[in-house]
Amino acid sequence: MRKKCRRRVYALVNPIEMAVLGACVSAEKPLNTLRLAELSALDAMTKGMGTKEDWRWCTDFLNIAETMCLMGIGKEEVMPFIEVAQKALLEAAKRFENTGRMGLSGEGIKALKELHSYHDLQRTSVARSVYEKAIQNTVNRIRSKAKNVVEIV
């Protein structure tokens, strides 16, 4: 007896709509929510009132920006700010371990603000599927503990 194809069509997902959503630039409402969270975390870090969660938000957009640079999206412009911001966030983590307060230096604040504006430009310049792929690549790099990944315990 011949095998039968048992392909299932799920009514909950429209494949054409999903393809169009993946090909277009991300919608404004989710991006505004993301920007608000990132900027509030950056503001708290700037004022010296940052928490571990604020530090995590800053490192997240830094890591995604770095992955997008490695993918070839804005490499020349963003990489200098990434290096300075990484050093500033590492110093902030060490300062938090020693003093219990999370804050940034002046150079770190400037680098993180510039990095955020460049990262915002990166994510609005590419399709949503490319941005999601960059996020997934970032997660995979952190999980695999790549050679240039620094882990703070």
N, C-alpha and C positions, 0 to 999 in steps of 0.2 A: 504494500500500500504506500502511496506517495505521501510525503510530508506536506502538511498544509501550513501556509503562512498565517500566523496568528497575530498580525499587526493590530495594535490597539490605537484608536484615535481618541485622545482625551479632549473632551469638550471644554475643559477649563482653560486650556491654553490655545491661543490662536497663533500658529507658527508664523504667519505673515506679519502679524502685529509685533511679535517678539523680534523678528528680523529687522523690522523698521526701527524699533526702539533701540536695538543694539547698534544700528548704523548711524543714528543721529546723535547729536551732542546732548549731554545730560540736561534734564529739565531744570528750570530755575529754582523751583521750590525746594527740592532736596539739596541742591547746591547751596542755597541760602542757609538752610539748617546746618549744613556742614561747616560753612564759613563762620556762622555765629558761634558754634562750639569751638572752632579753632581759634578765632579771634578773642573769645572770652578767656580761653586758656592762656593765650599769649599775653593778654592784658594782666591776668593774675600773676604770671611769671615776671612780668615787667615791674609790677608793684612790690614784688618780694613776698607775695601772699600765695604763691603757687602750692598746689598739692601734688601728690603722686599722679593723680588723674590728669591734671593739667600738663604735667611733664610728659605723660603718655600721649596726649593729643599732639603735643609739639613734635615728639619723636616720630609719631605716625606720619604726619605730613612731611617731615623731613625724609623719612625712609621711602615713602612713595615718590617724592620728587627725585630722589637719587635713582630709584629704579627706572623712572621715566627718562632720566638722563642717560642711563645705560642702554635704554631702548632707542636712544637717538633723538629724543624730544627735548630741545633746548639745552644741549649739553654744555656748550661754551659759556652761556650766560649764567647758568645756575650753579655749576660745580664749585666755583670759589666760595659762594655763600654757604653751600652745603658743608664744606670743610670747616669753616669758621663756626657755623651753627652746631656742628657735631661736637667740637671742642667745648663750646659754651655750655651745651647740655650735659656733657660729662662733668664739667666743673660744677654745674648746678647740682648734679646728683651727689658728688663728693661733699659739697657744702651742706647738702641736706643731711647726709650721714653724720657730719661733724656737729652742725649747729641745730638741725631740726627745722631750718627755714629754707624754702626753695626760692631762689632768685637768680637773676642773670646779670652779667656785666654789661656795660654800655655797648661794647663791640658785639656781644652776643645778641643783645636786643635788636641792634641795627641789622645784623645778619639774618635773624629770624624773621623780622618784618619784611625785609627784601625777599627772602626765600618764600614767605607766604604769598607775596604778590606774584612772584614768578610761578609758583606752583598753581596758583589760581589760574594764571594764564595757560599753563600746561594743560590743566584738566578741562578748560573750556575750549581748547583748540583741537582736541581729539574727540573721536567718537566714544560713546559710553562703553562700548565693548573693549576698546583699547584701554580705557581707564580702569575698567574692571580687571582686565588682564594684567595691568601693572600692579594693581592691589594684590592679585593672586600671586604674582611673581615675588612681590615683597614678602608676603607671608611664607612662601616656600623658601626664600633665601634665609629668613630668620629661623625657620624650623630646621633647616639643614645645617645651620651654623656655618655659613660660608666663611672663607678666610678673612674677609674684611668686616664681618659682623662682630660688634662688641656687645657682650652681654653684661648687663648690670644686674646683680642679684640683690 
